[in-house]
């Protein structure tokens, strides 16, 4: 009995002790895991700076909260101790609270207070927490730019802007026109231009230039980012670059179209006459060349002398005297198996290397020269002793070209041979490019002819030079690339070789050259690269100088460079389109583009660049193809040659 009583007492005391321990233990508290405003997590111990004014505040707890207590215990106060209205939304079983509010004030300090009145869902206690943060200063935002009433994107190329444009600048908040005026500039190159700003409305500033802007000129209207020092708000700044429309005023008095064609030929002829090398009479490579003469360009030059005589720019006696000087020099100049180099010294006739391994014969440049000499041969009078002596030298030079030797015994012609590098360069003359005349002359040679198989396999690639694709709804017969490449392909071989009725098994060459030209023109009008100035009366992509050097410009190598020879040398194929371009180049752009020897080589309005150069191989086709368009003179002379006729027959041409 005593044992039972003792056990009862012990059990009673243990039970009472357990209950007392349970009742007196503290309840678990509720805590904050994090507080975010937008993407920024707030620190409880530091001032949180530059927070957005329109982002939701998120509070995450470690346990669910009592929503009613949350409504009473969470407050947001501004720096005037005024409470900001909040709307609370509960998520994740009341562990996440989102505080929605109206947009906060900029550059203001706020206190987010979660008081100890907050309780958990099971009545857990919470210890008060406060967070301090400042709101950022929102930037001044340029919401819209309109030029001439049309919205523009300052990140894209803007061109054809009116020379009296009005620019409307619309900001997101009110601005002061004086602030914008004090921190803005209008420049063109290194020159500052005058303009006026007016306040159209609280948020809108209007820009007008004080005077009509120059045509085809790049301007930059800038608002400096340092304006934030004045307005107390960040601003990214503005650099609005734009190009004005053309100044359509006539730069020279209007004359008839025929007079204009004659003027262009006469002015361009001066390059080959006045600027010819004094010793050799040959044509210098470019207007900065001294002793460097070019064989291909000189081939164009001898043909231009015929135009000069026929058009009355020089007398026949003057022309014949110059031709005699030229052929005499060519006879004693460097030749390798009858082939001249690309460049030579105009004083000595010695080779000047065109590149490190091109210091010998150039069969393509030689073909351009022979084409010109054969035209001269049939222009001259064999009954006149002086002219007969020129004819005889031309015949010798023609017959000494070893076209067959440049095949290396293969069914193709190799472009170069060097006394130092032999055929190491090993560049094949293969179509479609500017060198059809090489194979025509090689087949025509009375002494060193090639067979038709060399033409078919070497030039025509057994038909693989056929294109047949359509560009701008125009079918392109030949060409190993889209759009057919630079336009000189349609010029160089056809200065003497008449394409009007020329056909073989691969193409009709009139259709080929006309299609090539129209595709080139259509591409410029389409202007997929959004270059400045490209349009119906300003077109033409071909090899020329450019703002960075030299390149064979084409639709697949478009750098924004228009080269006048492209359109002007295409007169036979596209007389209407070429005349439009000629009038634009002369009347509209002539104050910048017309020089001592005709039109400068090229221009790029996008880059604000115009060449100061004249190149023989670009100036020559202008004179010659305009003449072929007007009279067919060079075609008629060259096509008279019985050797050429035999060669065309051998290759299967009709003409």
Secondary structure, 3 states (H helix, E strand, C coil): CHHHHHHHHHHHHHHHHHHHHHHHCCCCCCCEEEEEECCEECCCCCCEEEECCCCCEEEEECCCECHHHHHHHEEEECCCCCECCCEEEEECCCCEEEEECCCCCCCCEEEEEECCCCCECCCCCCCCEEEEEEECCCCCCEEEEEECCEECCCCCCCCCECCCCEEEEEECCCCCHHHHHHCEEEEECCEECCEEEEEEECCEEEEEECCCCCCCCEEEEEECHHHHHHHCCCCCCEEEEEEECCCCCCCCCCCCHHHHHHHHHHHHHHHHHCCCCCCCCCCECECCCCCEEEHHHHHHHHHHHHHHHHCCCCCHHHHHHHHHHHHHHHHHCCCECCECCCEEECCCCCEECCECCECCEEHHHHHHHHHHHHHHHHHCCCCCHHHHHHHHHHHHHHHCCCCCHHHCCCCCEECEEECCCECCCCCEECCCCCCHHHHHHHHHCCCCCCCHHHHHHHHCHHHCCECCCEECCEECCECCCHHHCCHHHHCHHHCCCCCCCCECCCCEHHHHHHHHHHHHHHHHHHCCCCCCCCECCECCCCEEEECCEEEECECCECCCCECHHHHHCCCCCCHHHHHHHHHHHHHHCHHHHEECCEECCCEECCCCEECCCCEHHHHHHHHHHHHHHHCCHHHHHHHCCHHHHHHHHHCCCEC
